[in-house]
Amino acid sequence: MTTIPSTNDAAIDTTRSRVAPEAVYEIAPGLGHFTDDVLFGDVWLRLQLAPRDRSLVTVATLVSTGKTPQIGSHVRRALDNGVQPAEIGELITHLAFYSGWPNAMSAVTETKKIFETRGIAPLQEDSSPRIELDAAAEAARRGTVEKAVAPTAPALADLTNQVLFGNLWTRPQLAPRDRSLVTVAALVAIGQPEQLPFHLNRAMDNGLTQTEASEVLAHIAFYAGWPRAMSAVPVFERVFAGRPERS
């Protein structure tokens, strides 16, 4: 269980490596201690979600919420945690559709700086075969779009079927589980719980476990705020209850 540090505790070890800049301790010492002792000293070390997944969730949250100044440091951490440059680029591409082009374009600028300092060459399109989506699930999804969206917004329905799912979701630069993971993270972060049931079920169909999904909420609370995470809890609860697996 997480132990919340006391910001008045003189016994706190200040000799170990800090993540929070010294300026944080000078202006908001409590924030400094929570950053080092809880967020990075505990949450990032929890085994319920792999470091690579935590980086994907964090970068997705920062991109989708437009927290541009924070993106660079977490892109560096993501690379250190095994996320490939092409996967970071595709994460940004994917989230352009879920949180808007301006957020994605801003993320590109910050990510380019990190790639250049790491000596990462400009990325090229992946020529690998497209990912095959489950035919039955796609037929059901398409039917829902045609019924619920097409009568009111036919262009949106067509773009949803032909571009979003017919093109973006079949791109090989992100594995289906990772694509679902960053989508769920973004939807929680931007406060879109009504979109979560479909995408959380899809994520779990793509291999995300219930334990991992639960840990995503705990992690996002620190990066998008407790209200966003708490608002998603009832949705996760309903999805979990409707599935046979309880891992």
C-alpha positions as CSV (number, residue, x, y, z in Angstrom):
1,M,0.0,0.0,0.0
2,T,1.3,3.5,-0.9
3,T,2.5,5.4,2.1
4,I,1.9,9.1,1.7
5,P,5.0,11.1,2.9
6,S,4.7,13.9,5.4
7,T,6.1,17.1,4.0
8,N,7.1,18.1,7.5
9,D,9.0,14.9,8.2
10,A,12.6,15.9,8.9
11,A,13.7,12.3,8.4
12,I,12.9,12.3,4.7
13,D,15.9,11.1,2.7
14,T,17.0,14.0,0.6
15,T,20.2,12.4,-0.5
16,R,18.8,10.0,-3.1
17,S,18.3,11.1,-6.7
18,R,15.5,13.5,-7.3
19,V,13.2,13.8,-10.3
20,A,11.6,17.1,-9.3
21,P,13.8,20.1,-10.1
22,E,15.2,22.1,-7.2
23,A,12.9,24.9,-8.1
24,V,9.9,22.7,-7.2
25,Y,11.3,22.3,-3.7
26,E,11.9,26.0,-3.4
27,I,8.4,27.0,-4.4
28,A,6.2,24.0,-3.5
29,P,8.2,21.6,-1.3
30,G,5.2,19.4,-0.7
31,L,4.9,18.9,-4.5
32,G,8.6,18.0,-4.6
33,H,8.2,15.3,-2.0
34,F,5.0,13.9,-3.6
35,T,6.8,13.9,-7.0
36,D,9.9,12.0,-5.7
37,D,8.5,9.9,-2.9
38,V,5.0,8.9,-4.3
39,L,4.9,9.4,-8.1
40,F,8.4,8.3,-9.0
41,G,9.3,6.6,-5.8
42,D,6.2,4.4,-5.7
43,V,3.7,4.6,-8.6
44,W,6.3,4.3,-11.4
45,L,7.8,1.2,-9.6
46,R,4.5,-0.7,-9.2
47,L,4.5,-4.0,-11.0
48,Q,0.9,-4.0,-12.0
49,L,1.9,-2.1,-15.2
50,A,5.2,-2.4,-17.0
51,P,7.4,0.7,-17.3
52,R,7.0,0.6,-21.0
53,D,3.2,0.7,-20.6
54,R,3.4,3.5,-18.0
55,S,5.4,5.5,-20.5
56,L,2.8,4.9,-23.3
57,V,0.0,6.0,-20.9
58,T,1.9,9.0,-19.7
59,V,2.9,10.3,-23.1
60,A,-0.6,9.6,-24.4
61,T,-2.0,11.6,-21.5
62,L,0.3,14.6,-22.0
63,V,-0.3,14.6,-25.8
64,S,-4.1,14.4,-25.5
65,T,-4.3,17.1,-22.8
66,G,-2.0,19.4,-24.6
67,K,0.7,19.5,-21.8
68,T,3.4,20.3,-24.4
69,P,6.1,21.5,-22.0
70,Q,6.1,18.1,-20.2
71,I,6.2,15.9,-23.3
72,G,10.0,16.1,-23.9
73,S,11.1,14.6,-20.6
74,H,8.6,11.8,-20.9
75,V,9.5,11.0,-24.5
76,R,13.1,10.5,-23.2
77,R,11.8,8.3,-20.4
78,A,9.7,6.3,-23.0
79,L,12.7,5.7,-25.1
80,D,14.7,4.6,-22.1
81,N,11.8,2.2,-21.2
82,G,11.8,0.5,-24.6
83,V,9.2,2.4,-26.6
84,Q,10.6,2.6,-30.1
85,P,10.8,6.0,-32.0
86,A,8.3,4.8,-34.6
87,E,5.9,3.8,-31.9
88,I,6.1,7.3,-30.4
89,G,5.5,8.8,-33.8
90,E,2.5,6.6,-34.3
91,L,1.1,7.4,-30.9
92,I,1.1,11.0,-31.8
93,T,-0.5,10.2,-35.2
94,H,-3.2,8.1,-33.5
95,L,-4.0,10.8,-30.9
96,A,-4.5,13.4,-33.6
97,F,-7.8,11.7,-34.2
98,Y,-8.8,11.4,-30.6
99,S,-7.6,14.7,-29.1
100,G,-7.2,16.9,-32.2
101,W,-4.6,17.9,-34.7
102,P,-3.3,20.9,-32.7
103,N,-2.2,18.7,-29.8
104,A,-0.5,16.3,-32.1
105,M,1.3,19.0,-34.0
106,S,2.6,20.5,-30.8
107,A,3.7,17.1,-29.6
108,V,5.7,16.6,-32.9
109,T,7.7,19.8,-32.2
110,E,8.7,18.6,-28.8
111,T,9.4,15.1,-29.8
112,K,11.6,16.2,-32.7
113,K,13.9,18.0,-30.2
114,I,14.4,14.7,-28.3
115,F,14.9,12.6,-31.4
116,E,17.6,15.1,-32.6
117,T,19.5,15.0,-29.3
118,R,19.3,11.2,-29.3
119,G,20.6,11.0,-32.9
120,I,17.4,9.3,-34.1
121,A,17.1,9.6,-37.9
122,P,13.9,10.8,-39.5
123,L,11.2,8.1,-39.6
124,Q,9.9,6.4,-42.7
125,E,6.5,4.9,-43.3
126,D,6.4,1.2,-42.3
127,S,5.7,-1.1,-45.3
128,S,4.7,-4.1,-43.2
129,P,1.4,-5.7,-43.9
130,R,-1.7,-4.1,-42.4
131,I,-3.2,-5.4,-39.2
132,E,-6.3,-7.6,-39.8
133,L,-9.2,-6.4,-37.6
134,D,-11.7,-8.9,-36.3
135,A,-14.3,-9.2,-39.0
136,A,-17.3,-9.8,-36.7
137,A,-16.4,-7.0,-34.4
138,E,-15.8,-4.6,-37.3
139,A,-19.2,-5.6,-38.8
140,A,-20.9,-4.8,-35.5
141,R,-19.0,-1.5,-35.1
142,R,-19.8,-0.4,-38.6
143,G,-23.4,-1.3,-38.2
144,T,-23.6,0.9,-35.1
145,V,-22.0,3.8,-36.9
146,E,-24.3,3.5,-39.8
147,K,-27.3,3.4,-37.5
148,A,-26.4,6.0,-34.9
149,V,-24.1,8.5,-36.8
150,A,-24.8,8.3,-40.6
151,P,-28.3,9.7,-40.6
152,T,-27.2,12.9,-38.9
153,A,-23.5,13.2,-39.9
154,P,-22.9,11.0,-43.0
155,A,-19.5,12.5,-43.7
156,L,-18.4,11.7,-40.1
157,A,-19.7,8.2,-40.4
158,D,-17.8,7.7,-43.7
159,L,-14.6,9.1,-42.2
160,T,-15.0,6.9,-39.1
161,N,-15.4,3.7,-41.2
162,Q,-13.0,4.5,-44.0
163,V,-10.2,6.5,-42.3
164,L,-10.3,6.0,-38.6
165,F,-11.0,2.3,-38.5
166,G,-10.3,1.3,-42.1
167,N,-6.9,3.0,-42.2
168,L,-5.6,4.3,-38.8
169,W,-6.4,1.2,-36.7
170,T,-4.9,-1.2,-39.3
171,R,-1.5,0.6,-39.4
172,P,1.3,-1.7,-38.2
173,Q,3.4,0.9,-36.4
174,L,1.6,0.2,-33.1
175,A,0.5,-3.2,-31.9
176,P,-3.3,-3.5,-31.4
177,R,-2.9,-3.7,-27.6
178,D,-0.7,-0.6,-27.5
179,R,-3.1,1.3,-29.8
180,S,-6.0,0.4,-27.5
181,L,-4.0,1.3,-24.4
182,V,-3.2,4.8,-25.6
183,T,-6.7,5.3,-26.8
184,V,-8.2,4.4,-23.4
185,A,-5.6,6.6,-21.6
186,A,-6.5,9.6,-23.8
187,L,-10.2,9.1,-23.3
188,V,-9.8,9.0,-19.5
189,A,-7.4,12.0,-19.6
190,I,-9.7,14.2,-21.7
191,G,-12.9,13.2,-19.8
192,Q,-14.8,11.2,-22.4
193,P,-16.3,8.4,-20.3
194,E,-19.1,7.8,-22.7
195,Q,-16.6,6.6,-25.3
196,L,-14.8,4.3,-22.9
197,P,-17.0,1.1,-22.9
198,F,-16.3,0.4,-26.5
199,H,-12.6,1.1,-26.3
200,L,-11.9,-0.5,-23.0
201,N,-13.6,-3.7,-24.2
202,R,-11.5,-3.5,-27.4
203,A,-8.4,-3.0,-25.3
204,M,-9.1,-6.1,-23.2
205,D,-9.9,-8.1,-26.4
206,N,-6.5,-7.0,-27.6
207,G,-4.8,-8.3,-24.5
208,L,-5.0,-5.7,-21.8
209,T,-5.8,-7.4,-18.5
210,Q,-8.2,-6.1,-15.8
211,T,-5.3,-5.6,-13.4
212,E,-3.4,-3.5,-16.0
213,A,-6.5,-1.5,-16.9
214,S,-7.1,-0.7,-13.2
215,E,-3.6,0.4,-12.8
216,V,-4.0,2.7,-15.8
217,L,-6.5,4.7,-13.8
218,A,-4.2,5.0,-10.8
219,H,-1.4,6.2,-13.0
220,I,-3.4,8.7,-15.0
221,A,-4.7,10.3,-11.8
222,F,-1.3,11.9,-11.3
223,Y,-1.1,13.2,-14.9
224,A,-4.7,14.2,-15.7
225,G,-6.0,14.7,-12.1
226,W,-8.1,12.7,-9.7
227,P,-11.4,13.9,-11.1
228,R,-10.7,12.4,-14.5
229,A,-9.6,9.1,-13.1
230,M,-12.5,8.9,-10.6
231,S,-15.1,9.7,-13.3
232,A,-13.8,6.7,-15.3
233,V,-14.1,4.3,-12.4
234,P,-17.8,3.5,-12.8
235,V,-17.3,2.8,-16.5
236,F,-14.4,0.5,-15.9
237,E,-16.5,-1.3,-13.2
238,R,-19.4,-1.9,-15.7
239,V,-17.0,-3.2,-18.4
240,F,-15.2,-5.5,-15.9
241,A,-18.6,-6.9,-14.7
242,G,-19.6,-7.7,-18.2
243,R,-16.6,-9.7,-19.1
244,P,-15.7,-13.3,-18.0
245,E,-12.1,-12.7,-17.1
246,R,-11.3,-11.3,-13.7
247,S,-7.5,-11.2,-13.9
